[in-house]
Amino acid sequence: MDTELVKKEAKRTTEPLTNGFIPKLVGKKVIIHLTSGGQPVTGTVEKYNPYEILLQTTKGKLLVFKHAIATIEAVDAPKGYKPDV
């Protein structure tokens, strides 16, 4: 098998699906449901990186690891976001 083809396929399958979603949420209010259950976390997205999202909540800043997130719901529709109708 061609090694370049294998590398391209590996890169394609490991790229995050959220590349276009999370950047649009910076500065917006979101509700994050965690995989552990419990109460959802509500706050404004300040920053993010490949592993974490930093939220400003009513109680202060909160660092959420992406692997612990079940769903992210935008309270304010992000700029350029057009839901399918």
Summary of the structure (lengths in Angstrom):
residues: 85
radius of gyration: 15.7
end to end distance: 43.0
largest distance: 54.1
contacts: 186
relative contact order: 0.20
helix: 22%
strand: 39%
